[in-house]
């Protein structure tokens, strides 16, 4: 399976929910990349994410890599 096939098979929401995060109806969640995120500041789009608090952004692969502290 190629990287593009993986990204097509799993939406961004699928990925974050696989890691146990809850996404609200507006597509927002608490950002795991910065401390004290009292308001949900990370927006989950179909194929990517963006945090309005710390500026983290990327696709499904970037999210998993950043969450695990590794680079692709």
Steps between C-alpha positions, in 0.01 A plus 500: 500500500643838402498808719230659284285186526529511879394866505204422273395201713497687834356847552662735748209440737552120472864544601441721804218275622727194464726673753208551739441873448146637494401738221194716559224564247679810372810292423700644790701326771751582772847523349739229622801704385490779758424518872192648664271499198185594692295565188498266205746675267593225253276482193463166325433522128447203267866459404691724738502691830589845631543627856400863549687503834849374418495499119550124458369380165535220247343184366432160653867395479620827657253458789618146583867597467463810719294310757771233527790745485649357182561628149399330180 
